[in-house]
Amino acid sequence: MSVADAKNKLPELIKEVEDGEPVTICRRGVPVVDIVRTTKPRRHKRVLGTLKGKIQVLDSDWSKPMPDAEVEAFLSGRVRLLLDTAILIYAVESPERLSKRAISALENKENILELSAVSLLEIAIKTTLGKLRISAALARQAVADLDVRILPYTAEHAFHLFELPLPHGDPFDRQIIAQALSENIPIVTSDKKFRLYKGLKAIW
């Protein structure tokens, strides 16, 4: 079959190949291309226990929540910390409302402080509703003064909401909790409800 014919009959040629018929395309009477059916990629069978005996569990309680002492020791090194919305406001407007532990975490220059983009949305909406009075310029200054980087909210974070239990009903806090669980980073928060979520490290 010529190249010109192949262009005009591509759907029919594909059907022939699917039915097992050989199809060869020629240029000036010389065979140049064989159209063949692709083979389905083979999926590897999932195998369990491949690292049996190769991983050492040195502490039988390794999967349990970290006690306060361990969290303190953990914070002595460089670590990402996600700030709850209220913590950002407290830190720049009324730092006396912060706990000693929270102040220590925020003042540690080795820590990487992050703020969810959801927190900026919350501040903007609550300003519009008259619950806060803060301009975009002041919000930017707060972020800059605390040397905080903004953590974008992604679809992967949102997918965590599907299985997030209901102890916390606030939509902003639920998104921030889902984000922290997805990123596996501790949250600095005074909200006791955050501690009800399994796997979430809350610092206060």
One Martini backbone bead per residue (centre of mass of N, CA, C, O) as a GRO file, in nm:
protein
  204
    1MET     BB    1   0.097   0.036   0.021
    2SER     BB    2   0.069   0.355  -0.003
    3VAL     BB    3   0.102   0.652   0.152
    4ALA     BB    4  -0.156   0.782   0.046
    5ASP     BB    5  -0.348   0.550   0.122
    6ALA     BB    6  -0.281   0.547   0.425
    7LYS     BB    7  -0.392   0.830   0.493
    8ASN     BB    8  -0.697   0.754   0.398
    9LYS     BB    9  -0.687   0.446   0.571
   10LEU     BB   10  -0.609   0.433   0.876
   11PRO     BB   11  -0.852   0.308   1.027
   12GLU     BB   12  -0.854   0.044   0.856
   13LEU     BB   13  -0.564  -0.044   0.923
   14ILE     BB   14  -0.597  -0.070   1.226
   15LYS     BB   15  -0.814  -0.288   1.212
   16GLU     BB   16  -0.644  -0.500   1.067
   17VAL     BB   17  -0.426  -0.523   1.284
   18GLU     BB   18  -0.622  -0.607   1.514
   19ASP     BB   19  -0.703  -0.871   1.329
   20GLY     BB   20  -0.398  -0.972   1.216
   21GLU     BB   21  -0.312  -0.802   0.977
   22PRO     BB   22  -0.083  -0.729   0.747
   23VAL     BB   23   0.098  -0.405   0.713
   24THR     BB   24   0.233  -0.234   0.420
   25ILE     BB   25   0.437   0.043   0.338
   26CYS     BB   26   0.494   0.226   0.040
   27ARG     BB   27   0.767   0.369  -0.166
   28ARG     BB   28   0.775   0.337  -0.482
   29GLY     BB   29   0.730   0.010  -0.425
   30VAL     BB   30   0.881   0.027  -0.142
   31PRO     BB   31   0.923  -0.113   0.147
   32VAL     BB   32   0.916   0.072   0.482
   33VAL     BB   33   0.645  -0.015   0.653
   34ASP     BB   34   0.529  -0.176   0.945
   35ILE     BB   35   0.221  -0.253   1.086
   36VAL     BB   36   0.189  -0.303   1.433
   37ARG     BB   37   0.097  -0.442   1.716
   38THR     BB   38   0.083  -0.368   2.027
   39THR     BB   39   0.196  -0.447   2.334
   40LYS     BB   40   0.109  -0.509   2.638
   41PRO     BB   41   0.193  -0.412   2.929
   42ARG     BB   42   0.358  -0.558   3.184
   43ARG     BB   43   0.264  -0.638   3.501
   44HIS     BB   44   0.388  -0.641   3.797
   45LYS     BB   45   0.396  -0.832   4.057
   46ARG     BB   46   0.317  -0.802   4.373
   47VAL     BB   47   0.557  -0.819   4.642
   48LEU     BB   48   0.588  -0.951   4.948
   49GLY     BB   49   0.864  -0.952   5.164
   50THR     BB   50   1.146  -0.846   5.027
   51LEU     BB   51   1.267  -0.717   5.327
   52LYS     BB   52   1.306  -0.949   5.497
   53GLY     BB   53   1.551  -0.888   5.749
   54LYS     BB   54   1.655  -0.574   5.652
   55ILE     BB   55   1.479  -0.444   5.878
   56GLN     BB   56   1.518  -0.244   6.167
   57VAL     BB   57   1.352  -0.254   6.481
   58LEU     BB   58   1.443  -0.055   6.763
   59ASP     BB   59   1.132   0.038   6.814
   60SER     BB   60   0.816  -0.074   6.894
   61ASP     BB   61   0.705   0.250   6.910
   62TRP     BB   62   0.760   0.406   6.633
   63SER     BB   63   0.437   0.460   6.543
   64LYS     BB   64   0.401   0.644   6.764
   65PRO     BB   65   0.361   0.917   6.914
   66MET     BB   66   0.548   1.173   7.004
   67PRO     BB   67   0.688   1.287   7.258
   68ASP     BB   68   0.773   1.588   7.381
   69ALA     BB   69   1.078   1.539   7.409
   70GLU     BB   70   1.123   1.450   7.114
   71VAL     BB   71   1.018   1.705   6.981
   72GLU     BB   72   1.226   1.895   7.100
   73ALA     BB   73   1.471   1.752   6.975
   74PHE     BB   74   1.374   1.780   6.682
   75LEU     BB   75   1.367   2.107   6.690
   76SER     BB   76   1.686   2.147   6.710
   77GLY     BB   77   1.659   2.110   6.418
   78ARG     BB   78   1.596   2.102   6.090
   79VAL     BB   79   1.253   2.214   6.015
   80ARG     BB   80   0.935   2.190   5.917
   81LEU     BB   81   0.674   2.448   5.965
   82LEU     BB   82   0.329   2.483   6.018
   83LEU     BB   83   0.120   2.755   6.029
   84ASP     BB   84  -0.125   2.869   6.177
   85THR     BB   85  -0.313   3.137   6.133
   86ALA     BB   86  -0.307   3.243   6.429
   87ILE     BB   87   0.003   3.238   6.463
   88LEU     BB   88   0.069   3.466   6.273
   89ILE     BB   89  -0.088   3.683   6.428
   90TYR     BB   90   0.042   3.651   6.702
   91ALA     BB   91   0.345   3.696   6.620
   92VAL     BB   92   0.285   4.010   6.514
   93GLU     BB   93   0.063   4.119   6.743
   94SER     BB   94   0.065   3.879   7.005
   95PRO     BB   95   0.321   3.700   7.136
   96GLU     BB   96   0.207   3.647   7.434
   97ARG     BB   97   0.010   3.408   7.323
   98LEU     BB   98   0.244   3.233   7.312
   99SER     BB   99   0.416   2.970   7.365
  100LYS     BB  100   0.724   2.869   7.447
  101ARG     BB  101   0.740   2.653   7.228
  102ALA     BB  102   0.655   2.829   6.989
  103ILE     BB  103   0.875   3.041   7.015
  104SER     BB  104   1.112   2.848   6.981
  105ALA     BB  105   1.032   2.753   6.693
  106LEU     BB  106   1.028   3.044   6.559
  107GLU     BB  107   1.330   3.135   6.654
  108ASN     BB  108   1.448   2.908   6.501
  109LYS     BB  109   1.660   2.941   6.227
  110GLU     BB  110   1.652   2.633   6.130
  111ASN     BB  111   1.369   2.672   6.071
  112ILE     BB  112   1.094   2.612   5.846
  113LEU     BB  113   0.858   2.842   5.766
  114GLU     BB  114   0.506   2.787   5.703
  115LEU     BB  115   0.228   2.888   5.484
  116SER     BB  116  -0.073   2.859   5.387
  117ALA     BB  117  -0.272   2.966   5.135
  118VAL     BB  118  -0.529   2.932   5.306
  119SER     BB  119  -0.463   3.151   5.516
  120LEU     BB  120  -0.489   3.389   5.322
  121LEU     BB  121  -0.782   3.333   5.257
  122GLU     BB  122  -0.890   3.359   5.545
  123ILE     BB  123  -0.799   3.650   5.598
  124ALA     BB  124  -0.951   3.781   5.363
  125ILE     BB  125  -1.240   3.688   5.437
  126LYS     BB  126  -1.240   3.797   5.738
  127THR     BB  127  -1.204   4.088   5.646
  128THR     BB  128  -1.463   4.112   5.476
  129LEU     BB  129  -1.647   4.024   5.739
  130GLY     BB  130  -1.509   4.185   5.997
  131LYS     BB  131  -1.296   3.999   6.182
  132LEU     BB  132  -1.074   4.162   6.037
  133ARG     BB  133  -0.779   4.401   6.009
  134ILE     BB  134  -0.616   4.343   5.701
  135SER     BB  135  -0.390   4.389   5.470
  136ALA     BB  136  -0.198   4.286   5.216
  137ALA     BB  137   0.054   4.437   5.313
  138LEU     BB  138   0.054   4.318   5.603
  139ALA     BB  139   0.066   4.023   5.521
  140ARG     BB  140   0.337   4.047   5.376
  141GLN     BB  141   0.495   4.148   5.623
  142ALA     BB  142   0.451   3.903   5.804
  143VAL     BB  143   0.594   3.703   5.618
  144ALA     BB  144   0.866   3.858   5.612
  145ASP     BB  145   0.929   3.889   5.922
  146LEU     BB  146   0.916   3.556   5.957
  147ASP     BB  147   1.026   3.402   5.718
  148VAL     BB  148   0.793   3.298   5.524
  149ARG     BB  149   0.666   3.035   5.338
  150ILE     BB  150   0.458   2.943   5.082
  151LEU     BB  151   0.209   2.686   5.068
  152PRO     BB  152   0.070   2.534   4.835
  153TYR     BB  153  -0.243   2.424   4.711
  154THR     BB  154  -0.323   2.097   4.624
  155ALA     BB  155  -0.468   1.817   4.505
  156GLU     BB  156  -0.331   1.626   4.704
  157HIS     BB  157  -0.441   1.768   4.951
  158ALA     BB  158  -0.747   1.740   4.882
  159PHE     BB  159  -0.761   1.424   4.885
  160HIS     BB  160  -0.738   1.407   5.204
  161LEU     BB  161  -1.038   1.497   5.264
  162PHE     BB  162  -1.197   1.231   5.206
  163GLU     BB  163  -1.055   1.089   5.491
  164LEU     BB  164  -1.132   1.310   5.689
  165PRO     BB  165  -1.223   1.356   5.980
  166LEU     BB  166  -1.459   1.556   6.207
  167PRO     BB  167  -1.349   1.713   6.457
  168HIS     BB  168  -1.311   1.930   6.230
  169GLY     BB  169  -1.523   2.188   6.072
  170ASP     BB  170  -1.330   2.381   5.965
  171PRO     BB  171  -1.237   2.442   5.643
  172PHE     BB  172  -0.955   2.563   5.682
  173ASP     BB  173  -0.838   2.357   5.887
  174ARG     BB  174  -0.883   2.105   5.713
  175GLN     BB  175  -0.685   2.188   5.489
  176ILE     BB  176  -0.435   2.215   5.670
  177ILE     BB  177  -0.435   1.927   5.775
  178ALA     BB  178  -0.415   1.786   5.501
  179GLN     BB  179  -0.146   1.918   5.428
  180ALA     BB  180   0.026   1.811   5.665
  181LEU     BB  181  -0.021   1.510   5.605
  182SER     BB  182   0.089   1.511   5.316
  183GLU     BB  183   0.378   1.648   5.407
  184ASN     BB  184   0.473   1.569   5.693
  185ILE     BB  185   0.410   1.820   5.899
  186PRO     BB  186   0.415   2.026   6.145
  187ILE     BB  187   0.198   2.210   6.372
  188VAL     BB  188   0.143   2.536   6.479
  189THR     BB  189  -0.088   2.516   6.758
  190SER     BB  190  -0.375   2.585   6.988
  191ASP     BB  191  -0.552   2.366   6.868
  192LYS     BB  192  -0.679   2.075   7.009
  193LYS     BB  193  -0.810   1.930   6.756
  194PHE     BB  194  -0.546   1.852   6.604
  195ARG     BB  195  -0.471   1.607   6.805
  196LEU     BB  196  -0.704   1.404   6.684
  197TYR     BB  197  -0.502   1.344   6.452
  198LYS     BB  198  -0.364   1.097   6.303
  199GLY     BB  199  -0.019   1.183   6.244
  200LEU     BB  200  -0.034   1.462   6.382
  201LYS     BB  201   0.183   1.730   6.452
  202ALA     BB  202   0.153   1.924   6.747
  203ILE     BB  203   0.257   2.258   6.842
  204TRP     BB  204   0.253   2.419   7.202
   0.00000   0.00000   0.00000
